[in-house]
Structure formats: C-alpha cells, structure tokens
Amino acid sequence: MITNLQAGTNVHEIADGIYRINTPIALPDGQAFSFNQYLLVDDEPLLFHTGPRRMFPLVRDAVAAVMPVARLRHVALSHFEADECGALNEWLAAAPQATPLCSQVAAMVSVADYADRAPRALADGEKLVLGRHTVQWHDTPHVPHGWDCGLLMDVTTSTFFCGDLFTQGGRGEQALTESDILGPSEAFRQPMDYYAHAPHTAATLARLAAAKPRTLACMHGSAWRGDGATLLRHLGEALAAPR
C-alpha cells in the first residue's frame, strides 16, 4: 500500500501484525537509500524507530493508514540518532498515551532529557507484553555503534527489530525477501564502516543468534525471512575477517 505518491512511502505487513513503513530517498551523492519504521499493532501498539523529524508527516500518515495514530502506546528506539528518534516528540504529541522505550543507558544519557515524556528504560532481557505479542529487549552496546544501543525481539512471531544491522542500500522496494542480504549489506558497510568493532561484537551477535529470529526487520532496505541465527553468525564472521 502506497501512502504518499510523491515520496513513495509505502506500508506492507511482514509478519502477523507487524508492518514495515518504507520511504525511499536519494543520498547527497545521488545513491538510493531508504528509511524503515516498524509498527506492531496490538492492544498496546508499538512503533520501532520514529524516522527523522522532517519525515514525521510521511510516517504519521502511513501509521494512520493502518490504525489511529492516537492509539500508539510505545515509541521504541535502538539508540539516540536522528533516524532512530528524531521525530520522537512529534509522536508523543500525536499519541498522548505513548511512552518512549529504550535502553537504560539511552534513558540516562539522552532520552530522559530530550523527550517530552519520561521514557521507560528496559533492562537487558526484560519482556513487555503488548497483548497477543510479547517483546524482549536486548542490550547491544557498541553493536553496531553507540554505547546506548539495544534491539527488540518480538518473541511471539520471532521477528527481530535489528536496527542498523544488515543495512542495505537502494530503495528497499521489496518489503520482505528471502534472498541474500548479507552480501549487499556488507558491500554497503565496507566503504564507510559504521560498526564500532568492539571486543564483544562477536559474542553479542552470537547471543542474538541464540534467540533464533525468523524475520529480520531491517531499518534500511528489505526485511528478511529465513534462518536468522545462521545469518547473524555469518555477520559475526564477516566482521571478524581481516580488512
């Protein structure tokens, strides 16, 4: 479903009750790119990533095509960065019952000050029941970057909201793919490597693999369906390879 013809913003259901909101853009060098947000519709609806502040009207209209915006209860972010939470306060104004959802570190160093409403800071491994769905928080400091990084797993559908992991260039025209995304994501990463390459990166990816995700909800590019555990382990191997 296209919700804005001019921008190309579109919405597709990638798992039961989980919708990818995709907006293609052109980078300053002319290269195609895309921003994704994910809406989990349940008794307590959750939005993962807000998109940049200037993109708020596009994402708001996309959410409104699925459900009333005011029903939103949780606005989750992986780490403090414009495409993760630039429009956070706009969402809080549009959804009076919504609460920011982030890591304890993110709340401490940024979100508690930035947000117009106090955040709910999740501990590593903490679960949150949304209704039919239950999500679980995973602290991932410096993976891929930022001390405050964390990621969310919907344990009900085995959908992993994996943030900047597996970022792909291009417009992300295919909402959900079973084709290789590791190769394209590594080709995009290597020229301007944005990973922190922390000493514990491999162990963090192995811990995420143990959750056995079946759908990877990538922030940039196509979402992916398949053996997520194996793909996460292969990412760890790629990051450990000599550069």
MOURFEN-V200798 format. One record per run of one state. SS is the DSSP state (2 for helix, 1 for strand, 0 for the rest). FROM is the first residue (numbers start at 1). LEN is the number of residues. If there is no record, write none. Layout:
ss: (SS | SS)
from: (FROM | FROM)
len: (LEN | LEN)
This chain:
ss: (0 | 1 | 0 | 1 | 0 | 1 | 0 | 1 | 0 | 1 | 0 | 2 | 0 | 2 | 0 | 1 | 0 | 2 | 0 | 2 | 0 | 1 | 2 | 0 | 1 | 0 | 1 | 0 | 1 | 0 | 1 | 0 | 1 | 0 | 1 | 0 | 2 | 0 | 2 | 0 | 1 | 0 | 1 | 0 | 2 | 0)
from: (1 | 2 | 5 | 9 | 16 | 18 | 27 | 32 | 41 | 46 | 49 | 53 | 65 | 69 | 72 | 74 | 77 | 82 | 86 | 88 | 95 | 99 | 104 | 115 | 120 | 123 | 127 | 130 | 134 | 140 | 150 | 155 | 159 | 164 | 176 | 178 | 182 | 191 | 201 | 210 | 215 | 219 | 223 | 226 | 228 | 241)
len: (1 | 3 | 4 | 7 | 2 | 9 | 5 | 9 | 5 | 3 | 4 | 12 | 4 | 3 | 2 | 3 | 5 | 4 | 2 | 7 | 4 | 5 | 11 | 5 | 3 | 4 | 3 | 4 | 6 | 10 | 5 | 4 | 5 | 12 | 2 | 4 | 9 | 10 | 9 | 5 | 4 | 4 | 3 | 2 | 13 | 3)
